[in-house]
Each structure stands twice: as C-alpha cells, then as structure tokens.
Amino acid sequence: MAIKLAIVGRPNVGKSTLFNRLAGRKLAIVDDLPGVTRDRREGEGRLGDLDLELIDTAGFEDVRDESLAARMRAQTEAAMEDADVLLFMVDARDGVTPIDRTFADIMRRSGKPVVLAANKAEGRAGEAGAIEAYELGLGDPVAISAEHGEGMGDLYAAIAKAMPGVASEEVETPGDKPIKLAIIGRPNAGKSTLVNALLGAERMLTGPEAGITRDSISVDWEYRGRAVRLIDTAGVRRKARVEGKLEKLSVADTLRAIRFADVCVLVMDADEAFENQDLALGDLVIREGRALVFALAKWDKVEAKPERLKELKELAHDSLPQARGAPLVTLSAIAGVGLAKLMESVFAAYDDWNARVKTPDLNRWLEHMISRHPPPAVRGKRIKPRYMAQIKARPPTFVLISSRADQLPEAYKRYLVNGLREAFGLQKVPIRLHVRASKNPFAEGEG
C-alpha cells in the first residue's frame, strides 16, 4: 500500500528538491527564488521499500484574503487533508521562524501523523537549526539534506514509524551505498601502496619520491560482500611548506575528500607517527565528524614492536584525546600483513558512525547517569536535565534539553559523552552533544 505523503513548509525550505529526490526524477522546478511552486504537484516515489504517493505543496504563508498567497495556502491545506502523513520541512540553516511556529500549530491540530524534517543540515552549519526544531513540539526532527541525499535512512525510519505495519521489518535503511573510505596522510607515508595492496593490483603509481599522487583518485571495490569506494589522496604537508599552485590544489582536493568521506584511514610511517601534521589531520577528521582509523604503515621495519606499539597508543591518547577510541592498526602493505584487521576496524568504525540509539533507551540511561552523579548547582540553583534524543547519526549527535543549559559545566558534558560511549558501544567515533534550554510549549516549566 502506497503512503500518501504531503511535503509541506514555508517557501524555499527545499520541498521540491526532496520531492524530486523521492520521485527519482526532476518533476518539480527548483530554484533559489521563493514561491516557485504554486499548485499542488503529485507523483509516485519510493524510499527504501516504502511506496509513496507524493504531494509537493506551495510554500505556506499565513494569509487568508483573496490574494495569490492565500489561494496557494488553500491548496496546501487541501493537500494536508488528503494525505496519510505530513512531512513538515524547516530550513536548518535559517533556524525556526515565526511562520514555522504557526505552521507547527496547524500540524498539531490536523490530527495527522507528522514527520518533522530539518533540511539543509549537511555538514556542521545546519546542526544548530536542527536542534532548534525541537521547540516546535512535533517530536524528534530528522536532519536531512534533500540536495545531497543525506539522512534518507533516518527519514525512512520516521515515515515507517508514522505508518506502522507498512514497512518491511527487514529493511532498516534504503539503498546499499558504498562506504566512502578516504586514505589520508603525509607525503610518502604509504597511502598508495596500501590502496594497491587492498585492491590486489598496481592501481596507483608508487615510488620512493614524495608527492606522486596529486589528485584524489576513487576506485569502487568490494570487500567480503560490502561495497567500498576507496579514495587515495595526495599527501598533506604543513601549510608553510606547501609550494606552488598545483600542490595547493592537491591539498584542497584532499581536504574535500575528508569532508565527503564516511571513514578516513590516517596512514603514518610507524617510525614517524603522530607528528604535528598527523595530529592536525586527525583533528580535522574529528571536527568534520568523520570516523577515524589510525594505520601504522611499514610495521615490518619496526624493532621492539610491543614496546613501540604501547608507546604509540599512549601518544595517540595524550596528543589526540578527541579521537579517543579510534582503532589503531599495524600493517605492512607490501607484505599484505594487517589488511584484514584494517578492514575489520573500518567496518566497525563505520557501523558505530551510523549508530542510532532509541529515545526511550537514552532517557533511561540519562536518568541513571543523573542519579549516579547529579549536575552541580550554579549560584544555588539546580540544573535539571529533562530529556535527551539523538538528532542524527554520521556521527552520532545528541541533544540534551535542560534548564539553565548555558550553565551546564563542560566537565559534566564530558561525563555524559563518556557515559554514552560506554553504555551504547560508541567507542570508535566522535560523539557530539548539544545542550539546549527547553522552549517547547509542552515541556514542564523551568521551576
């Protein structure tokens, strides 16, 4: 049975872009100019195993006169009346606006299941707006990017939850996209040699000269039944040592590969690991929210291996604490040693990066953490954490709704993040925790 899904929201939040993506073809005109869509547009679409009857609506405006905008609003209201599920979109980059709040009141009064989507949430720029959407009182917002196709798995889960019994229990996320695996590191660390060893072929040019690879080269590959897109990147030196336009372009290409990767393997020569440039690259991966795996190359040349491994583990922990838990793998690419362990670590990090924690489980855990160690009082007033939810995966990102949110100490946030890692097995990836004051009109008072 197809689900009749009305995509609604104010002008220019990306409704037609999502309509086209779900329809699988460009049926609706898309432009940066607000108000391009004026009539209802209908089409068939699919998300995972969900068959959809899509309704793209005009941007909602709060007017009730004889104007064109008022007639467009009437068309939108008719679409809402006809739909099984309302997909209410807000712009994560603009944040919640007064018209969004007005529309949210109408959503609640409609009596229809509502899925709240915070669009344009790609990268870090849209995170704050996605979190702000909680104040609309429509449940957990789904952070998506209709343009880039991000968050479609989370959107699938939200629609399936709104229409229980329609979705197949076997399918959790739509599609089977390859894992985007970027191989990064300083020049001559052994990146291309590693890619060739994984592929079992001399696909990349290698040699003793530093800087042979200039472009980010991607190769589609399959490892034990899982699709992988391997991306070999140019070596990155300290900014002060980057010379010439060509090398600057190569570095920019590598940084772009990191931003669009799922997992980054930071390849380091075992004799020179965790130098300043390695630490800078590792920090960039974490700040971009990618999963990180450390690879110690040329391990066959290392003497006193147990002592050196212990030393490097301590160095990683002390020098890059924000990457605590990132797997560290020793390997010799030429000899083919350590490759299987590397890929196991990549898949484990990828699975953690995609992890979702159910909201009831999170709040039972939060209650336990607070009972063990309550937040401190600030100026004689207690801080009261009220509610926690995961707003997105890739990486796992959580929001804590609390009274006096801006006064919650950083040490307590670290306590919660460490607890999340321990309780839900999220050791291998960066975790983001945002603390926000409750503006939800249905939340209890601050008291």
C-alpha positions in Angstrom: 0.0 0.0 0.0 1.4 3.4 -1.0 1.7 6.1 1.7 0.2 9.4 0.6 2.9 11.9 1.8 2.3 15.7 1.7 5.5 17.7 1.8 4.7 21.0 3.5 6.5 24.0 4.9 7.2 27.7 4.3 8.7 28.9 0.9 12.2 27.9 -0.1 12.9 25.2 2.5 13.6 22.6 -0.1 10.3 20.9 -0.5 10.5 20.5 -4.3 14.1 19.3 -4.1 13.0 16.5 -1.7 10.0 15.7 -4.0 12.3 15.3 -6.9 14.7 13.0 -4.9 11.9 10.8 -3.7 10.4 10.7 -7.1 13.7 9.7 -8.6 13.5 12.3 -11.4 13.1 16.1 -11.8 9.3 16.6 -11.8 9.2 19.9 -9.9 11.0 23.1 -10.8 13.7 24.0 -8.2 15.2 27.5 -7.8 16.6 29.7 -5.0 13.7 32.1 -5.7 11.0 31.6 -3.1 7.5 30.7 -4.2 8.3 28.8 -7.5 5.8 26.1 -6.6 2.2 27.4 -6.6 -0.1 24.4 -7.3 -0.1 21.0 -5.8 2.2 18.6 -7.7 1.7 14.9 -7.4 3.9 12.0 -8.3 4.9 8.5 -7.4 8.0 7.9 -5.3 9.9 5.4 -3.3 12.1 5.4 -0.2 13.7 2.1 0.6 10.8 -0.4 0.5 8.1 2.3 1.0 5.9 3.1 -2.0 4.9 6.8 -1.8 2.2 9.0 -3.4 4.0 12.3 -3.2 2.3 15.7 -2.9 4.5 18.8 -3.3 2.8 21.9 -2.0 3.2 25.6 -2.3 5.1 27.4 0.4 2.8 28.1 3.4 2.1 31.7 4.2 -0.1 33.0 7.0 -2.6 34.9 4.9 -6.4 34.5 4.4 -7.5 37.1 1.9 -8.2 36.9 -1.8 -4.5 37.1 -2.8 -2.5 34.6 -4.7 -0.7 33.6 -1.5 -4.0 32.9 0.2 -5.1 30.7 -2.7 -1.8 28.8 -2.5 -2.3 28.3 1.2 -5.8 26.8 0.5 -4.2 24.4 -1.9 -1.7 23.3 0.7 -4.4 22.8 3.3 -6.3 20.6 0.8 -3.2 18.5 0.3 -2.8 18.1 4.0 -6.4 16.9 4.4 -5.8 14.3 1.6 -2.5 13.0 3.0 -1.8 10.0 5.2 1.4 11.6 6.6 2.5 15.2 6.7 6.2 15.8 6.1 6.8 19.2 7.7 10.1 20.8 6.5 12.1 23.6 8.1 15.4 25.1 7.0 18.1 24.1 9.4 20.4 26.9 8.3 17.8 29.6 8.9 16.5 28.0 12.2 12.9 28.1 13.4 11.0 31.2 12.2 7.6 32.6 13.4 5.9 31.2 10.3 7.3 27.7 11.2 5.8 28.0 14.7 2.4 29.0 13.2 2.6 26.1 10.8 3.5 23.7 13.7 0.3 24.7 15.5 -1.7 23.8 12.4 0.2 20.5 12.1 -0.7 19.5 15.7 -4.4 20.4 15.1 -4.6 18.4 11.9 -4.8 15.0 13.6 -2.5 13.6 11.0 0.9 11.8 11.7 3.6 14.4 11.3 7.3 13.8 10.4 9.5 16.9 11.1 12.4 17.2 8.8 15.2 19.8 9.2 16.5 20.3 5.7 19.9 21.7 4.6 21.5 20.1 7.6 24.6 18.9 5.7 27.9 19.5 7.5 28.0 21.4 10.8 26.3 24.5 9.6 22.8 23.1 10.0 23.2 21.4 13.3 22.0 24.3 15.4 18.9 24.7 13.4 18.1 21.0 13.5 18.4 21.1 17.3 16.2 24.3 17.5 13.4 22.4 15.7 12.8 20.5 18.9 11.0 23.6 20.3 8.2 23.1 17.7 6.9 20.3 19.9 6.5 17.8 17.0 8.9 15.1 18.3 12.4 14.4 17.1 13.4 16.3 14.0 15.1 14.3 11.2 18.2 16.1 10.0 18.4 15.7 6.2 19.9 17.2 3.1 17.5 16.8 0.2 20.1 18.1 -2.2 22.9 15.7 -1.2 20.7 12.8 -0.2 21.9 12.8 3.4 19.6 11.5 6.2 17.4 9.4 3.9 17.7 6.4 6.1 16.6 8.4 9.2 13.7 9.8 7.1 12.7 6.3 6.1 12.6 5.2 9.7 10.5 8.2 10.7 7.9 7.7 8.0 7.8 4.0 8.7 7.2 4.7 12.4 4.4 7.1 11.5 2.7 4.3 9.5 3.3 1.2 11.5 2.8 -2.1 9.6 3.5 -0.6 6.2 7.3 -1.0 6.1 9.2 -4.3 5.9 10.9 -5.2 9.1 13.9 -6.5 7.1 14.8 -3.1 5.7 16.2 -0.5 8.1 17.8 1.9 5.7 17.2 2.5 2.0 19.8 1.6 -0.6 23.2 -0.1 -0.3 25.6 2.8 -0.9 29.3 2.0 -0.9 31.3 3.0 2.2 33.4 6.1 1.2 36.9 5.3 2.6 39.5 8.0 2.3 43.2 7.1 2.7 44.9 10.2 4.0 48.3 11.1 5.5 51.6 13.0 4.9 53.5 12.5 1.7 55.3 9.2 1.3 53.5 7.6 4.3 52.5 4.6 2.1 48.9 5.6 1.1 49.0 4.5 -2.5 50.9 1.3 -1.5 48.1 0.5 0.9 45.4 1.1 -1.8 47.2 -1.2 -4.2 47.6 -3.9 -1.5 43.8 -3.7 -0.7 42.9 -3.9 -4.4 45.4 -6.6 -5.1 46.7 -4.7 -8.2 49.1 -1.9 -9.1 46.3 0.6 -9.5 48.1 3.6 -8.0 51.6 4.8 -9.1 54.0 4.4 -6.2 57.7 5.0 -5.6 60.2 6.5 -3.1 59.5 10.0 -4.3 57.2 12.1 -2.1 54.1 13.6 -3.7 53.5 11.2 -6.6 49.7 11.3 -6.1 48.3 14.7 -6.9 44.6 14.1 -7.3 42.1 12.3 -5.1 41.6 9.0 -7.0 38.5 7.0 -6.2 38.1 3.3 -7.0 34.9 1.2 -6.5 35.7 -2.1 -4.8 34.1 -4.9 -2.9 35.5 -6.5 0.3 33.8 -9.6 1.7 30.5 -8.6 0.1 30.5 -5.0 1.2 30.8 -2.2 -1.4 33.6 0.3 -0.7 34.7 3.4 -2.6 38.4 3.7 -1.9 39.8 7.2 -2.2 43.5 7.7 -2.5 44.5 11.3 -1.6 47.5 13.5 -2.1 49.9 13.8 0.9 49.3 16.9 3.1 52.3 18.8 4.4 52.3 21.7 6.9 50.8 24.8 5.3 54.1 26.7 5.5 55.8 24.0 3.3 53.1 23.8 0.6 54.6 25.2 -2.5 53.1 26.2 -5.8 49.6 26.3 -7.2 49.5 22.6 -8.1 50.3 21.4 -4.6 47.7 23.8 -3.1 45.1 22.4 -5.4 46.1 18.8 -4.4 45.8 19.7 -0.7 42.4 21.3 -1.3 41.3 18.1 -3.1 42.4 16.0 -0.1 40.5 18.2 2.4 37.4 17.9 0.2 37.8 14.1 0.2 37.9 14.1 4.0 34.7 16.2 4.2 32.8 13.8 2.0 34.2 10.6 3.3 32.5 8.2 5.7 35.7 6.7 7.2 39.2 8.1 7.0 42.3 5.9 7.4 45.2 8.1 8.6 48.3 6.3 7.3 51.5 7.1 9.2 55.0 5.7 8.9 55.4 3.7 12.1 58.8 5.3 12.7 57.5 8.9 12.5 53.8 8.5 13.7 51.8 11.2 15.4 53.9 14.1 14.4 52.3 17.6 14.2 50.9 17.2 10.7 49.4 13.7 11.6 47.7 15.3 14.6 46.4 18.2 12.5 44.9 15.7 10.0 43.4 13.6 12.8 41.8 16.7 14.4 40.4 17.8 11.1 38.7 14.4 10.6 37.1 14.5 14.0 36.0 18.1 13.5 34.4 17.2 10.2 32.6 14.4 12.0 34.1 11.5 10.1 35.0 8.1 11.5 38.8 7.7 12.0 41.1 4.7 11.9 44.9 5.0 12.5 47.1 2.8 10.3 50.8 2.4 11.3 52.5 1.5 8.0 55.8 -0.2 7.4 55.4 -2.1 10.7 57.7 -4.9 9.4 60.7 -2.5 9.7 60.0 -1.7 13.4 62.2 -3.2 16.1 60.9 -3.9 19.6 57.3 -4.0 18.3 55.4 -4.4 21.6 57.2 -1.5 23.2 56.8 0.7 20.2 53.1 -0.1 19.9 52.5 0.7 23.6 54.4 4.0 23.2 52.3 5.0 20.1 49.0 4.1 21.8 49.9 6.4 24.7 51.0 9.1 22.3 47.7 8.9 20.5 45.7 9.1 23.7 47.7 12.0 25.1 48.1 14.0 21.8 44.6 13.5 20.3 42.2 12.9 23.1 39.3 14.0 20.9 39.9 10.8 18.9 39.9 8.6 21.9 38.8 5.1 21.0 39.7 5.4 17.3 41.1 2.0 16.2 44.9 1.7 15.8 46.1 -1.0 13.3 49.6 -2.0 12.4 50.3 -3.2 8.9 52.8 -3.9 6.2 51.0 -3.3 2.9 53.8 -4.7 0.7 53.7 -8.0 2.7 49.9 -8.0 2.9 50.1 -8.1 6.7 47.3 -6.4 8.7 45.0 -5.7 5.8 42.1 -7.9 7.1 42.4 -6.3 10.6 42.4 -2.8 9.0 39.2 -3.5 7.1 37.5 -5.0 10.2 38.3 -1.8 12.0 37.0 0.3 9.1 33.7 -1.6 9.1 33.4 -1.4 12.9 34.0 2.3 12.9 31.5 2.8 10.1 28.8 0.9 11.9 29.4 3.0 15.1 29.3 6.1 12.9 25.8 5.1 11.7 24.6 4.0 15.1 21.1 5.1 16.3 20.0 4.9 19.9 16.3 4.7 20.7 15.0 7.7 22.6 13.4 5.7 25.5 16.8 3.9 26.0 18.6 7.2 26.0 16.3 8.7 28.7 16.5 5.6 30.9 20.3 5.9 30.6 20.1 9.7 31.3 18.1 9.1 34.5 20.7 6.5 35.7 23.6 8.9 35.0 21.9 11.8 36.8 21.1 9.5 39.8 24.7 8.5 40.0 26.1 12.0 39.6 23.7 14.9 39.6 24.7 18.1 37.9 26.1 20.7 40.3 24.1 23.7 41.5 25.1 27.0 40.0 24.6 30.1 42.2 22.4 28.0 44.5 20.1 26.8 41.7 19.9 23.3 40.4 20.4 22.4 36.8 17.7 20.0 35.7 18.4 17.8 32.6 15.0 16.9 31.3 15.2 14.9 28.1 17.7 13.6 25.6 17.4 12.5 22.0 19.6 11.6 19.1 19.1 14.1 16.3 21.3 12.4 13.7 23.9 9.7 13.0 27.0 10.1 10.9 28.4 10.9 13.5 26.1 10.2 16.5 24.8 13.6 17.5 22.6 14.1 20.6 20.7 17.0 22.1 20.1 17.4 25.9 17.2 19.6 26.8 17.9 21.1 30.2 17.1 24.0 32.5 19.9 26.6 32.7 21.5 24.8 29.7 24.2 27.5 29.2 25.4 26.9 32.8 26.0 23.2 32.5 29.7 22.7 33.1 32.0 21.2 30.4 33.1 18.5 32.8 29.5 17.3 33.2 29.1 17.2 29.4 32.3 15.1 29.2 30.8 12.8 31.8 27.7 12.3 29.7 29.7 11.8 26.5 31.9 9.2 28.1 28.8 7.5 29.5 27.3 7.4 26.0 30.4 5.7 24.7 30.4 3.1 27.5 26.7 2.4 27.6 26.0 2.2 23.8 29.3 0.9 22.5 30.2 4.1 20.6 33.9 3.9 21.3 35.2 4.3 17.8 33.7 7.5 16.5 33.3 11.2 17.5 30.2 12.0 19.5 28.5 15.4 19.5 26.4 16.6 22.4 24.4 19.8 22.3 22.7 21.2 25.4 19.7 23.4 24.8 17.2 25.2 27.0 13.6 23.9 26.6 11.4 26.3 24.6 8.9 23.5 23.9 5.5 24.9 25.0 4.5 21.3 26.1 7.6 20.9 28.3 7.2 21.5 32.0 8.2 24.8 33.4 11.8 25.6 34.4 10.8 25.7 38.0 
